[in-house]
Amino acid sequence: MAAAVQITRREVMRPPPASAGGGGRRSPLTAFDRASTDGYIPAVYAWNAPAPSNGEIVEGLLATVATYPHLAGRLGVDDRGRRCFHLNDAGVLVVEAEADGDLADALAHDVYKHVNQLYPKADQERADEPLFHVQLTRYRCRGLVIGTACQHLVADGHSMSFFFTAWATAVRSNSAILPSPVTDRTTIAVPRSPPSPVFDHRNIEFRGEHSPRDSYGTLPMARIKNFSVHFPEKFIASLKTRVGGRCSAFQCLLAHAWKRVTEARCLAPDELTQIRVAVDCRTRAKPPVPMEYFGNTVLWAFPRMRVRELLSSSYATVVGVIRNAMARVDAGYIQSFVDFGEVTDRCGEELVSTAATPGMSFCPDLEVDSWLGFRFHDLNFGHGLPCAFLPPDIPIEGILVFVPSCSAKGGVDLFMTLYDDHVHAFKQICHSMDRTIAKI
């Protein structure tokens, strides 16, 4: 039985007035912000005892948030009625809680039910809802879980990794000089004059008249199963050997997971399957976006194959399809997207992202995010690294998230969601590289 969690304190806390950086100004949403998920993304990490006090963690949080005014601000509207950020230093939500069990027991039993008690739930209907939430949960063993939820319009995973690292540094040493983020969104990815979009962004990143987003079905929440699998370093090395040549762990594992999920779903041989792959545009843009930029810079690649071709092709072939699709998100494509954002901004058009919504099923497709380049698993608030990453209950079918394992043995954890009828079949074959498909 999952440990019960009792809230002991709930307060919106502002950064120190002397260091707050908002100043009451407004900041526009970029095209990248508008294309991202309009919702709160949770991240939940656990540390064994000993752990820093709640006071130390909150003090470090507020000192760090002072240099990230978007996190302490609120969503509002500009003079034309378009959504924007109001950098008013209104504060972040801090929740303190106690669990009536030991952390080890909580991690070992029914973790997917328990994790939903470990981060605050946003009320997006509230005009003054904080954009960043933190919950500190203490266990009888004095173990600690830090659960956060951030409105994705504010920042992507890379940016939040940068923020978390700064937060941990502030807690370890309150005299440390924190890295300074780049927060001016008007100077990032500047449109051409005149703006000249050449790709159909209205139907790719946004829900236009011909967007394929509305072709996906829905499932009852109870039929969407959240689970995880672990891929050891040895398994990943074997995959890379099969691919041959230069290949990232992410591309190898994605090719493998795509094959196995497709097989577990028993899709028709002639059906087309594709993956919506998140691609960070920071280093791909010209000029490059500073790595310290705090915001969203993600677009998507769409590798696609017929089921028959995917299941019968070598790993090298499938990795090539993934790599080629990602390569198409190049400087030219990014500039076209920025120009499209400028065109729609000038005419005051509100765009709706193609991001998934609760209950949606991507089958026969997938959506994938890689956290392999982020530093979340390295977070040290003064008493060691996290012992576990606790995946939230994602209410969307067909999501894959690759995360560096917190295990001392390393490797990669894959957190995913599937239709419950497909889970057993996937688990049976997910560590096999030598599948033979009888009828494709």
C-alpha positions as a Markdown table, in Angstrom:
| # | Residue | x | y | z |
|---|---|---|---|---|
| 1 | Met | 0.0 | 0.0 | 0.0 |
| 2 | Ala | 1.3 | 3.4 | -1.0 |
| 3 | Ala | 2.4 | 5.7 | 1.9 |
| 4 | Ala | -0.1 | 8.5 | 2.7 |
| 5 | Val | 1.1 | 12.0 | 2.2 |
| 6 | Gln | -0.1 | 14.9 | 4.3 |
| 7 | Ile | 0.5 | 18.5 | 3.3 |
| 8 | Thr | 1.9 | 20.6 | 6.2 |
| 9 | Arg | 2.5 | 23.9 | 4.5 |
| 10 | Arg | 1.4 | 25.5 | 1.2 |
| 11 | Glu | 2.6 | 29.0 | 0.3 |
| 12 | Val | 3.4 | 31.2 | -2.7 |
| 13 | Met | 6.8 | 32.6 | -2.0 |
| 14 | Arg | 8.5 | 35.5 | -3.8 |
| 15 | Pro | 12.2 | 36.0 | -4.5 |
| 16 | Pro | 13.9 | 38.6 | -2.3 |
| 17 | Pro | 12.9 | 42.1 | -3.4 |
| 18 | Ala | 16.5 | 43.3 | -3.7 |
| 19 | Ser | 17.4 | 40.6 | -6.1 |
| 20 | Ala | 14.1 | 40.0 | -8.0 |
| 21 | Gly | 14.6 | 40.5 | -11.8 |
| 22 | Gly | 11.1 | 40.8 | -13.2 |
| 23 | Gly | 10.5 | 44.5 | -12.8 |
| 24 | Gly | 6.8 | 44.2 | -13.9 |
| 25 | Arg | 7.6 | 44.1 | -17.6 |
| 26 | Arg | 5.9 | 41.9 | -20.1 |
| 27 | Ser | 7.7 | 39.3 | -22.2 |
| 28 | Pro | 6.2 | 37.8 | -25.4 |
| 29 | Leu | 5.7 | 34.2 | -26.1 |
| 30 | Thr | 8.0 | 33.1 | -28.9 |
| 31 | Ala | 6.9 | 30.8 | -31.7 |
| 32 | Phe | 8.8 | 28.0 | -29.9 |
| 33 | Asp | 6.8 | 28.7 | -26.7 |
| 34 | Arg | 3.5 | 28.6 | -28.6 |
| 35 | Ala | 4.4 | 25.3 | -30.2 |
| 36 | Ser | 5.2 | 23.6 | -26.9 |
| 37 | Thr | 2.8 | 21.9 | -24.6 |
| 38 | Asp | 0.4 | 24.3 | -22.8 |
| 39 | Gly | 0.5 | 22.5 | -19.5 |
| 40 | Tyr | 2.6 | 21.6 | -16.5 |
| 41 | Ile | 5.4 | 19.0 | -16.8 |
| 42 | Pro | 6.3 | 17.2 | -13.5 |
| 43 | Ala | 9.7 | 16.0 | -12.5 |
| 44 | Val | 10.1 | 14.0 | -9.3 |
| 45 | Tyr | 13.4 | 12.9 | -7.7 |
| 46 | Ala | 14.2 | 11.1 | -4.5 |
| 47 | Trp | 17.2 | 11.3 | -2.1 |
| 48 | Asn | 18.1 | 9.0 | 0.7 |
| 49 | Ala | 18.9 | 10.5 | 4.1 |
| 50 | Pro | 20.6 | 12.6 | 5.1 |
| 51 | Ala | 19.2 | 15.5 | 3.1 |
| 52 | Pro | 19.4 | 19.3 | 3.4 |
| 53 | Ser | 16.6 | 21.0 | 5.5 |
| 54 | Asn | 13.5 | 22.4 | 3.8 |
| 55 | Gly | 14.7 | 25.8 | 4.8 |
| 56 | Glu | 18.0 | 25.5 | 3.0 |
| 57 | Ile | 16.3 | 24.1 | -0.1 |
| 58 | Val | 13.7 | 26.9 | -0.2 |
| 59 | Glu | 16.3 | 29.6 | 0.5 |
| 60 | Gly | 18.4 | 28.4 | -2.4 |
| 61 | Leu | 15.2 | 28.1 | -4.6 |
| 62 | Leu | 14.2 | 31.7 | -4.0 |
| 63 | Ala | 17.8 | 33.0 | -4.6 |
| 64 | Thr | 17.9 | 31.2 | -7.9 |
| 65 | Val | 14.4 | 32.1 | -9.1 |
| 66 | Ala | 15.4 | 35.8 | -8.7 |
| 67 | Thr | 17.5 | 35.4 | -11.8 |
| 68 | Tyr | 14.8 | 33.5 | -13.7 |
| 69 | Pro | 11.9 | 36.0 | -13.8 |
| 70 | His | 9.7 | 33.9 | -16.0 |
| 71 | Leu | 9.5 | 31.2 | -13.4 |
| 72 | Ala | 8.4 | 33.7 | -10.8 |
| 73 | Gly | 6.0 | 35.5 | -13.2 |
| 74 | Arg | 2.5 | 34.8 | -14.4 |
| 75 | Leu | 0.8 | 34.2 | -17.8 |
| 76 | Gly | -1.2 | 37.3 | -18.9 |
| 77 | Val | -2.2 | 39.1 | -22.1 |
| 78 | Asp | -0.5 | 41.9 | -24.0 |
| 79 | Asp | -2.1 | 45.1 | -25.4 |
| 80 | Arg | -3.5 | 43.1 | -28.4 |
| 81 | Gly | -5.0 | 40.4 | -26.2 |
| 82 | Arg | -2.3 | 37.8 | -27.0 |
| 83 | Arg | -0.9 | 35.6 | -24.3 |
| 84 | Cys | 2.4 | 36.8 | -22.8 |
| 85 | Phe | 4.5 | 36.5 | -19.6 |
| 86 | His | 4.0 | 39.1 | -16.9 |
| 87 | Leu | 7.3 | 39.3 | -15.1 |
| 88 | Asn | 5.9 | 40.6 | -11.9 |
| 89 | Asp | 7.9 | 38.5 | -9.4 |
| 90 | Ala | 4.6 | 37.1 | -8.1 |
| 91 | Gly | 6.4 | 34.0 | -6.8 |
| 92 | Val | 6.5 | 30.3 | -6.9 |
| 93 | Leu | 4.4 | 27.7 | -5.1 |
| 94 | Val | 6.2 | 25.9 | -2.3 |
| 95 | Val | 4.5 | 22.9 | -0.6 |
| 96 | Glu | 5.9 | 20.9 | 2.3 |
| 97 | Ala | 4.6 | 17.5 | 3.1 |
| 98 | Glu | 5.2 | 14.4 | 5.2 |
| 99 | Ala | 4.8 | 10.7 | 4.2 |
| 100 | Asp | 3.8 | 8.1 | 6.8 |
| 101 | Gly | 6.2 | 5.5 | 5.4 |
| 102 | Asp | 9.8 | 4.9 | 4.5 |
| 103 | Leu | 11.2 | 6.0 | 1.2 |
| 104 | Ala | 12.5 | 2.5 | 0.3 |
| 105 | Asp | 9.1 | 1.0 | 0.7 |
| 106 | Ala | 7.5 | 3.8 | -1.4 |
| 107 | Leu | 10.0 | 3.2 | -4.2 |
| 108 | Ala | 9.3 | -0.6 | -4.1 |
| 109 | His | 5.5 | -0.7 | -4.1 |
| 110 | Asp | 3.0 | 1.0 | -6.4 |
| 111 | Val | 5.3 | 3.9 | -7.3 |
| 112 | Tyr | 3.0 | 5.1 | -10.1 |
| 113 | Lys | 0.1 | 5.6 | -7.7 |
| 114 | His | 2.3 | 7.2 | -5.0 |
| 115 | Val | 4.2 | 9.6 | -7.3 |
| 116 | Asn | 1.0 | 11.6 | -8.0 |
| 117 | Gln | 1.0 | 12.6 | -4.4 |
| 118 | Leu | 4.5 | 14.0 | -4.6 |
| 119 | Tyr | 4.1 | 17.1 | -6.8 |
| 120 | Pro | 1.5 | 20.0 | -6.8 |
| 121 | Lys | -1.3 | 19.9 | -9.3 |
| 122 | Ala | -1.8 | 23.1 | -11.2 |
| 123 | Asp | -5.2 | 24.9 | -11.7 |
| 124 | Gln | -4.7 | 26.3 | -15.2 |
| 125 | Glu | -8.1 | 28.1 | -15.0 |
| 126 | Arg | -6.7 | 30.4 | -12.4 |
| 127 | Ala | -5.4 | 33.7 | -13.8 |
| 128 | Asp | -2.8 | 34.0 | -11.1 |
| 129 | Glu | -1.6 | 30.3 | -11.1 |
| 130 | Pro | 2.2 | 30.2 | -10.3 |
| 131 | Leu | 4.2 | 28.9 | -13.3 |
| 132 | Phe | 6.6 | 26.8 | -11.1 |
| 133 | His | 5.5 | 24.5 | -8.3 |
| 134 | Val | 7.7 | 22.7 | -5.8 |
| 135 | Gln | 6.8 | 20.0 | -3.2 |
| 136 | Leu | 9.2 | 18.8 | -0.5 |
| 137 | Thr | 8.1 | 15.5 | 0.9 |
| 138 | Arg | 9.8 | 14.0 | 4.0 |
| 139 | Tyr | 9.6 | 10.3 | 4.9 |
| 140 | Arg | 9.9 | 8.6 | 8.3 |
| 141 | Cys | 13.5 | 7.6 | 7.4 |
| 142 | Arg | 14.2 | 11.3 | 6.7 |
| 143 | Gly | 14.5 | 10.5 | 3.0 |
| 144 | Leu | 13.4 | 13.4 | 0.7 |
| 145 | Val | 11.5 | 13.7 | -2.5 |
| 146 | Ile | 11.5 | 16.9 | -4.5 |
| 147 | Gly | 8.6 | 17.1 | -6.9 |
| 148 | Thr | 8.3 | 20.0 | -9.3 |
| 149 | Ala | 5.8 | 21.0 | -12.0 |
| 150 | Cys | 6.6 | 23.8 | -14.5 |
| 151 | Gln | 4.4 | 25.3 | -17.2 |
| 152 | His | 6.0 | 24.2 | -20.4 |
| 153 | Leu | 5.3 | 27.5 | -22.1 |
| 154 | Val | 8.0 | 28.9 | -19.8 |
| 155 | Ala | 10.9 | 26.5 | -20.7 |
| 156 | Asp | 12.0 | 23.2 | -22.2 |
| 157 | Gly | 13.9 | 20.4 | -20.6 |
| 158 | His | 17.4 | 21.8 | -21.4 |
| 159 | Ser | 16.5 | 25.1 | -19.7 |
| 160 | Met | 15.0 | 23.5 | -16.7 |
| 161 | Ser | 18.2 | 21.3 | -16.3 |
| 162 | Phe | 20.2 | 24.5 | -16.3 |
| 163 | Phe | 17.9 | 26.0 | -13.6 |
| 164 | Phe | 18.0 | 22.9 | -11.5 |
| 165 | Thr | 21.8 | 22.8 | -11.6 |
| 166 | Ala | 21.9 | 26.4 | -10.4 |
| 167 | Trp | 19.4 | 25.7 | -7.7 |
| 168 | Ala | 21.4 | 22.8 | -6.3 |
| 169 | Thr | 24.5 | 25.0 | -6.4 |
| 170 | Ala | 22.8 | 27.7 | -4.4 |
| 171 | Val | 21.7 | 25.1 | -1.8 |
| 172 | Arg | 25.2 | 23.6 | -1.5 |
| 173 | Ser | 26.9 | 27.0 | -1.1 |
| 174 | Asn | 24.8 | 30.1 | -0.5 |
| 175 | Ser | 27.9 | 32.2 | -1.4 |
| 176 | Ala | 28.3 | 30.6 | -4.8 |
| 177 | Ile | 28.1 | 32.8 | -7.9 |
| 178 | Leu | 25.3 | 31.3 | -9.9 |
| 179 | Pro | 25.5 | 31.0 | -13.7 |
| 180 | Ser | 23.4 | 33.7 | -15.4 |
| 181 | Pro | 20.7 | 32.6 | -17.8 |
| 182 | Val | 19.8 | 34.5 | -21.0 |
| 183 | Thr | 16.2 | 35.6 | -20.5 |
| 184 | Asp | 15.6 | 38.1 | -23.3 |
| 185 | Arg | 13.3 | 36.3 | -25.7 |
| 186 | Thr | 13.3 | 39.1 | -28.3 |
| 187 | Thr | 16.9 | 38.6 | -29.3 |
| 188 | Ile | 16.7 | 34.8 | -29.9 |
| 189 | Ala | 16.2 | 33.5 | -33.4 |
| 190 | Val | 15.5 | 36.8 | -35.2 |
| 191 | Pro | 13.2 | 36.7 | -38.2 |
| 192 | Arg | 14.4 | 37.8 | -41.7 |
| 193 | Ser | 13.2 | 41.0 | -43.2 |
| 194 | Pro | 10.9 | 40.4 | -44.7 |
| 195 | Pro | 10.0 | 37.1 | -43.0 |
| 196 | Ser | 9.9 | 34.3 | -45.6 |
| 197 | Pro | 8.6 | 30.9 | -44.3 |
| 198 | Val | 8.9 | 28.1 | -46.8 |
| 199 | Phe | 7.5 | 25.1 | -44.9 |
| 200 | Asp | 4.0 | 24.3 | -43.9 |
| 201 | His | 4.4 | 25.1 | -40.2 |
| 202 | Arg | 0.7 | 25.9 | -39.8 |
| 203 | Asn | 0.0 | 22.1 | -40.2 |
| 204 | Ile | 3.2 | 20.7 | -38.7 |
| 205 | Glu | 3.9 | 22.4 | -35.4 |
| 206 | Phe | 0.4 | 23.9 | -35.2 |
| 207 | Arg | -3.2 | 22.6 | -35.7 |
| 208 | Gly | -4.1 | 23.9 | -39.1 |
| 209 | Glu | -6.8 | 22.8 | -41.4 |
| 210 | His | -4.6 | 19.9 | -42.7 |
| 211 | Ser | -2.8 | 18.9 | -39.5 |
| 212 | Pro | -2.6 | 15.2 | -38.9 |
| 213 | Arg | -3.0 | 15.8 | -35.2 |
| 214 | Asp | -6.8 | 15.3 | -35.2 |
| 215 | Ser | -6.5 | 11.9 | -36.8 |
| 216 | Tyr | -5.4 | 10.3 | -33.5 |
| 217 | Gly | -8.0 | 8.6 | -31.4 |
| 218 | Thr | -8.6 | 8.6 | -27.6 |
| 219 | Leu | -8.5 | 5.9 | -24.9 |
| 220 | Pro | -10.1 | 5.7 | -21.4 |
| 221 | Met | -7.4 | 6.8 | -18.9 |
| 222 | Ala | -7.7 | 3.4 | -17.2 |
| 223 | Arg | -6.4 | 1.7 | -20.4 |
| 224 | Ile | -3.2 | 3.7 | -20.7 |
| 225 | Lys | -0.5 | 1.9 | -18.8 |
| 226 | Asn | 2.6 | 3.7 | -17.4 |
| 227 | Phe | 5.7 | 1.5 | -16.9 |
| 228 | Ser | 9.5 | 1.5 | -17.3 |
| 229 | Val | 12.2 | -0.7 | -18.6 |
| 230 | His | 15.9 | -0.6 | -18.0 |
| 231 | Phe | 18.6 | -1.0 | -20.6 |
| 232 | Pro | 22.1 | -1.8 | -19.1 |
| 233 | Glu | 25.3 | -0.3 | -20.6 |
| 234 | Lys | 26.2 | -3.8 | -22.0 |
| 235 | Phe | 22.9 | -3.9 | -23.9 |
| 236 | Ile | 23.4 | -0.4 | -25.3 |
| 237 | Ala | 27.0 | -1.3 | -26.4 |
| 238 | Ser | 25.7 | -4.4 | -28.2 |
| 239 | Leu | 23.1 | -2.2 | -30.0 |
| 240 | Lys | 25.8 | 0.2 | -31.1 |
| 241 | Thr | 27.9 | -2.8 | -32.5 |
| 242 | Arg | 24.9 | -3.9 | -34.6 |
| 243 | Val | 24.4 | -0.5 | -36.0 |
| 244 | Gly | 28.1 | 0.0 | -36.8 |
| 245 | Gly | 29.8 | 3.3 | -37.3 |
| 246 | Arg | 29.0 | 6.4 | -35.3 |
| 247 | Cys | 25.7 | 6.2 | -33.5 |
| 248 | Ser | 24.4 | 7.8 | -30.3 |
| 249 | Ala | 22.8 | 5.8 | -27.5 |
| 250 | Phe | 19.6 | 7.6 | -28.1 |
| 251 | Gln | 19.3 | 6.8 | -31.8 |
| 252 | Cys | 20.2 | 3.1 | -31.2 |
| 253 | Leu | 17.7 | 2.8 | -28.3 |
| 254 | Leu | 15.0 | 4.6 | -30.2 |
| 255 | Ala | 15.4 | 2.3 | -33.3 |
| 256 | His | 15.1 | -0.7 | -31.0 |
| 257 | Ala | 12.1 | 0.6 | -29.1 |
| 258 | Trp | 10.3 | 1.6 | -32.3 |
| 259 | Lys | 10.7 | -1.9 | -33.6 |
| 260 | Arg | 9.6 | -3.6 | -30.4 |
| 261 | Val | 6.6 | -1.3 | -29.8 |
| 262 | Thr | 5.4 | -1.8 | -33.4 |
| 263 | Glu | 5.7 | -5.5 | -33.0 |
| 264 | Ala | 3.8 | -5.5 | -29.7 |
| 265 | Arg | 1.0 | -3.5 | -31.2 |
| 266 | Cys | 0.5 | -6.1 | -34.0 |
| 267 | Leu | 0.1 | -3.4 | -36.6 |
| 268 | Ala | -0.8 | -4.3 | -40.2 |
| 269 | Pro | 2.3 | -4.7 | -42.5 |
| 270 | Asp | 1.3 | -1.9 | -44.9 |
| 271 | Glu | 0.5 | 0.6 | -42.1 |
| 272 | Leu | 2.6 | 3.7 | -41.8 |
| 273 | Thr | 4.2 | 4.4 | -38.5 |
| 274 | Gln | 6.1 | 7.5 | -37.5 |
| 275 | Ile | 7.8 | 9.0 | -34.4 |
| 276 | Arg | 7.4 | 12.6 | -33.3 |
| 277 | Val | 11.0 | 13.2 | -32.1 |
| 278 | Ala | 11.9 | 16.3 | -30.0 |
| 279 | Val | 14.9 | 18.1 | -31.5 |
| 280 | Asp | 16.7 | 20.9 | -29.6 |
| 281 | Cys | 17.4 | 23.7 | -32.0 |
| 282 | Arg | 20.0 | 25.6 | -30.0 |
| 283 | Thr | 23.1 | 24.4 | -31.8 |
| 284 | Arg | 21.3 | 23.9 | -35.1 |
| 285 | Ala | 20.1 | 27.5 | -35.5 |
| 286 | Lys | 22.3 | 30.1 | -37.3 |
| 287 | Pro | 23.5 | 31.9 | -35.4 |
| 288 | Pro | 23.3 | 29.3 | -32.5 |
| 289 | Val | 21.1 | 30.1 | -29.6 |
| 290 | Pro | 23.2 | 30.5 | -26.4 |
| 291 | Met | 23.1 | 27.3 | -24.2 |
| 292 | Glu | 22.2 | 29.5 | -21.3 |
| 293 | Tyr | 19.0 | 30.7 | -23.0 |
| 294 | Phe | 16.0 | 30.1 | -20.7 |
| 295 | Gly | 13.0 | 29.3 | -22.8 |
| 296 | Asn | 11.8 | 26.8 | -25.5 |
| 297 | Thr | 13.9 | 25.9 | -28.6 |
| 298 | Val | 12.4 | 22.5 | -29.5 |
| 299 | Leu | 10.9 | 21.5 | -32.8 |
| 300 | Trp | 10.2 | 18.0 | -34.1 |
| 301 | Ala | 11.5 | 15.5 | -36.6 |
| 302 | Phe | 9.2 | 12.8 | -38.1 |
| 303 | Pro | 10.9 | 9.6 | -39.1 |
| 304 | Arg | 8.4 | 7.3 | -40.7 |
| 305 | Met | 8.4 | 3.8 | -42.2 |
| 306 | Arg | 5.9 | 1.1 | -43.3 |
| 307 | Val | 5.5 | -1.5 | -40.6 |
| 308 | Arg | 6.8 | -4.3 | -42.9 |
| 309 | Glu | 9.9 | -2.2 | -43.7 |
| 310 | Leu | 10.6 | -1.2 | -40.1 |
| 311 | Leu | 10.4 | -4.8 | -38.7 |
| 312 | Ser | 12.5 | -6.4 | -41.5 |
| 313 | Ser | 15.2 | -3.7 | -41.7 |
| 314 | Ser | 18.5 | -3.7 | -40.0 |
| 315 | Tyr | 19.2 | -1.5 | -37.0 |
| 316 | Ala | 21.6 | 0.5 | -39.2 |
| 317 | Thr | 18.8 | 1.2 | -41.7 |
| 318 | Val | 16.3 | 2.3 | -39.0 |
| 319 | Val | 18.9 | 4.5 | -37.3 |
| 320 | Gly | 19.6 | 6.1 | -40.7 |
| 321 | Val | 15.9 | 6.9 | -41.1 |
| 322 | Ile | 15.8 | 8.5 | -37.7 |
| 323 | Arg | 19.1 | 10.4 | -38.3 |
| 324 | Asn | 18.0 | 11.7 | -41.7 |
| 325 | Ala | 14.7 | 13.0 | -40.3 |
| 326 | Met | 16.4 | 14.8 | -37.5 |
| 327 | Ala | 18.9 | 16.3 | -39.9 |
| 328 | Arg | 16.1 | 17.9 | -41.8 |
| 329 | Val | 15.5 | 20.2 | -38.8 |
| 330 | Asp | 18.4 | 22.3 | -39.9 |
| 331 | Ala | 19.2 | 26.0 | -39.9 |
| 332 | Gly | 17.0 | 26.6 | -42.9 |
| 333 | Tyr | 14.0 | 24.9 | -41.4 |
| 334 | Ile | 14.4 | 26.7 | -38.1 |
| 335 | Gln | 14.6 | 30.1 | -39.8 |
| 336 | Ser | 11.5 | 29.3 | -41.7 |
| 337 | Phe | 9.7 | 28.5 | -38.4 |
| 338 | Val | 10.9 | 31.7 | -36.9 |
| 339 | Asp | 9.7 | 33.7 | -39.9 |
| 340 | Phe | 6.3 | 31.9 | -39.7 |
| 341 | Gly | 6.0 | 33.0 | -36.1 |
| 342 | Glu | 6.7 | 36.6 | -37.1 |
| 343 | Val | 4.1 | 36.5 | -39.8 |
| 344 | Thr | 1.4 | 35.2 | -37.5 |
| 345 | Asp | 2.5 | 37.6 | -34.7 |
| 346 | Arg | 2.1 | 40.6 | -37.0 |
| 347 | Cys | -1.5 | 39.7 | -37.8 |
| 348 | Gly | -2.3 | 38.8 | -34.2 |
| 349 | Glu | -3.1 | 35.2 | -34.9 |
| 350 | Glu | -3.3 | 32.8 | -31.9 |
| 351 | Leu | -1.9 | 29.4 | -32.8 |
| 352 | Val | -2.8 | 26.1 | -31.3 |
| 353 | Ser | 0.0 | 23.6 | -30.8 |
| 354 | Thr | -0.1 | 20.0 | -32.0 |
| 355 | Ala | 1.0 | 18.8 | -28.6 |
| 356 | Ala | -0.8 | 15.8 | -27.2 |
| 357 | Thr | -3.8 | 16.2 | -24.8 |
| 358 | Pro | -4.9 | 13.8 | -22.0 |
| 359 | Gly | -6.5 | 10.6 | -23.2 |
| 360 | Met | -4.9 | 10.8 | -26.7 |
| 361 | Ser | -3.5 | 7.6 | -28.3 |
| 362 | Phe | -0.6 | 8.0 | -30.7 |
| 363 | Cys | -1.0 | 4.4 | -32.0 |
| 364 | Pro | 0.3 | 3.5 | -34.7 |
| 365 | Asp | 2.8 | 6.4 | -33.9 |
| 366 | Leu | 5.0 | 7.4 | -31.0 |
| 367 | Glu | 6.2 | 10.6 | -29.4 |
| 368 | Val | 9.7 | 10.6 | -27.9 |
| 369 | Asp | 11.8 | 12.9 | -25.7 |
| 370 | Ser | 15.4 | 12.3 | -24.7 |
| 371 | Trp | 16.6 | 13.5 | -21.3 |
| 372 | Leu | 20.0 | 11.8 | -21.8 |
| 373 | Gly | 21.8 | 15.1 | -22.3 |
| 374 | Phe | 20.3 | 16.8 | -19.2 |
| 375 | Arg | 21.8 | 16.9 | -15.7 |
| 376 | Phe | 18.8 | 16.0 | -13.6 |
| 377 | His | 20.3 | 12.7 | -12.4 |
| 378 | Asp | 23.5 | 14.6 | -11.3 |
| 379 | Leu | 21.7 | 17.0 | -8.9 |
| 380 | Asn | 23.5 | 17.3 | -5.6 |
| 381 | Phe | 21.8 | 19.6 | -3.0 |
| 382 | Gly | 24.7 | 18.9 | -0.6 |
| 383 | His | 24.2 | 15.3 | 0.5 |
| 384 | Gly | 24.7 | 13.2 | -2.6 |
| 385 | Leu | 23.0 | 12.3 | -5.9 |
| 386 | Pro | 19.4 | 11.3 | -6.2 |
| 387 | Cys | 18.6 | 7.6 | -5.7 |
| 388 | Ala | 15.6 | 7.5 | -8.0 |
| 389 | Phe | 13.7 | 9.4 | -10.7 |
| 390 | Leu | 10.0 | 8.9 | -10.2 |
| 391 | Pro | 8.0 | 9.0 | -13.4 |
| 392 | Pro | 4.7 | 10.8 | -13.3 |
| 393 | Asp | 1.5 | 9.2 | -14.5 |
| 394 | Ile | 1.3 | 10.3 | -18.1 |
| 395 | Pro | -2.3 | 10.2 | -19.5 |
| 396 | Ile | -1.2 | 9.8 | -23.2 |
| 397 | Glu | -0.6 | 6.6 | -25.0 |
| 398 | Gly | 2.6 | 6.2 | -27.0 |
| 399 | Ile | 5.0 | 8.4 | -25.1 |
| 400 | Leu | 8.7 | 7.4 | -24.7 |
| 401 | Val | 11.1 | 9.3 | -22.4 |
| 402 | Phe | 14.7 | 8.2 | -22.2 |
| 403 | Val | 16.4 | 9.1 | -18.9 |
| 404 | Pro | 19.9 | 8.4 | -17.6 |
| 405 | Ser | 19.5 | 5.7 | -14.9 |
| 406 | Cys | 20.1 | 6.7 | -11.3 |
| 407 | Ser | 21.4 | 3.2 | -10.7 |
| 408 | Ala | 25.1 | 2.9 | -9.7 |
| 409 | Lys | 25.5 | 0.5 | -12.7 |
| 410 | Gly | 24.4 | 3.2 | -15.1 |
| 411 | Gly | 22.5 | 2.5 | -18.3 |
| 412 | Val | 19.3 | 4.1 | -19.5 |
| 413 | Asp | 15.7 | 3.9 | -18.1 |
| 414 | Leu | 12.9 | 4.1 | -20.6 |
| 415 | Phe | 9.6 | 5.5 | -19.2 |
| 416 | Met | 6.7 | 4.9 | -21.5 |
| 417 | Thr | 3.0 | 4.5 | -21.9 |
| 418 | Leu | 1.1 | 2.0 | -24.0 |
| 419 | Tyr | -2.4 | 0.6 | -24.4 |
| 420 | Asp | -2.6 | -2.0 | -21.6 |
| 421 | Asp | -3.3 | -4.8 | -24.0 |
| 422 | His | 0.2 | -4.2 | -25.6 |
| 423 | Val | 2.3 | -4.0 | -22.4 |
| 424 | His | 2.8 | -7.7 | -21.7 |
| 425 | Ala | 3.9 | -8.3 | -25.3 |
| 426 | Phe | 6.4 | -5.4 | -25.2 |
| 427 | Lys | 7.9 | -6.5 | -21.9 |
| 428 | Gln | 8.4 | -10.0 | -23.3 |
| 429 | Ile | 10.5 | -8.8 | -26.3 |
| 430 | Cys | 12.0 | -5.5 | -25.3 |
| 431 | His | 15.4 | -6.9 | -24.5 |
| 432 | Ser | 15.6 | -9.1 | -27.6 |
| 433 | Met | 17.6 | -8.0 | -30.6 |
| 434 | Asp | 17.0 | -11.1 | -32.7 |
| 435 | Arg | 13.3 | -11.0 | -33.4 |
| 436 | Thr | 12.0 | -12.7 | -36.5 |
| 437 | Ile | 8.6 | -11.8 | -37.8 |
| 438 | Ala | 6.8 | -14.7 | -39.4 |
| 439 | Lys | 4.2 | -12.7 | -41.4 |
| 440 | Ile | 5.2 | -9.2 | -42.6 |
